[in-house]
Amino acid sequence: MNGRRLLVASLGVALVASSAFGAGLKKTVAVSRFENKTSWKGQVLLDDGMADQLTDALIKSGEFMVLERQTLGDVMAEQDLAASGRAAKSQTAQTGKLISAQILIKGAITEFENKAAGSGTGIGIGGFKLSNNRQEAHVGLIIRLIDTTTGQVLDSQRCEGKATSGGMGVGVAVGMVDFGTAGFSKTPLGKATQITIDNAVAYIAGKLKNLAFQGRVIKASGDDIYISAGERNGCAVGDMFTVFSVGEALVDPDSGEKLGQEEKKKGQIKVYEVQEKFSKAKPEGTLNPAAAQNDVIRGEKPAGAK
C-alpha cells in the first residue's frame, strides 16, 4: 500500500506493542458519567458518585492522566458563550482547546443492593434501614474501554464486589447516599462499592498496560517538534516517539461506522526538553515528510529505561 497501512479499530491491533512500548508513559483517559441500570431511586447521585469514585481511584493509582468528562457540558456551554460574543474573550473558554483523551471509560451499574442474610428479604435498592440481621451487599459494574479516535469498544468487563457485616446496620435515607463520606464507606454497601472500584482500576490498568501511548504534534518549527506529552504523562528526556501522518477517516457507506484511518509512518523523534504539559523533540534521522501539526505520535522508552 505504498508505505501506508490501515489503522484498524480493534483491540488485537491496538495492543500489538510490546510491554516496553509506551512503558512509563501515562495514557490520557476520561471517565464518562455512568449509566444506572438498577432501580436505585437516587439515580443521579449513584451515577455521579460511582463515576467520581472511579475517577479518584484512577488518579490515585498514578497510572493515568485522568480528564473529568462529567463537567464537559459546562465547558462546552462556556465555549458557546465565548463564540456568541456576549462575554469578554479573556474570561471565556476557547473552542477547540479541550484536551483529548486516548481512551474513554464508560460504566453501567447493574447491581447495587443490600440484603439481610437468611431472611431472603431485600432491604430495597432505594436505601438502608436499621436491622439486627447480618447484612450482605453486592455491587456490579460493567466497564467499557472506548477508542476516542474511532469510537470502537476495545474491551468490556464486568467488575463486582461483595461485603458483609453483622449486628446493627446503619440507616441511609433514600437519595441521601454521599459517596464521599466516611459513614457510607463503613457500610457493607460502601465496602462493596470500593471493592468494585478497586477491581475496575486493576482491570483498566491491566488492559491498557501494553497499549501504545498516543499523542499529537502540537507544532513543528524546523527541527524543533513540540508534542503533547510532558512531565504529567511521565515523559522524560531521551524518550522516543514514532510520528505518523493520518489521512481521512474511512467510513462504512452502509452503516456509517468509522472503520479507521489510513496513516503513513514518517520516522522517529527523540525528546530533548520536557515541560509539565508538553515536550520538545528533534528528528532521529530523517522524517519523510517533515512533522506537521496534528500528526499522531506513539511512544516508546529506550531499552533499559524505567
Beta strands, then each sheet from edge to edge (+ up, - down):
strand 1: 4-8
strand 2: 27-31
strand 3: 35-36
strand 4: 64-68
strand 5: 103-116
strand 6: 121-122
strand 7: 135-147
strand 8: 153-165
strand 9: 214-221
strand 10: 224-227
strand 11: 240-251
strand 12: 258-274
strand 13: 279-284
strand 14: 296-300
sheet 1: 1+ 12- 11+ 14- 9+ 10- 13+
sheet 2: 3+ 5+ 2+ 4+
sheet 3: 3+ 5+ 6-
sheet 4: 3+ 5+ 7- 8+
end
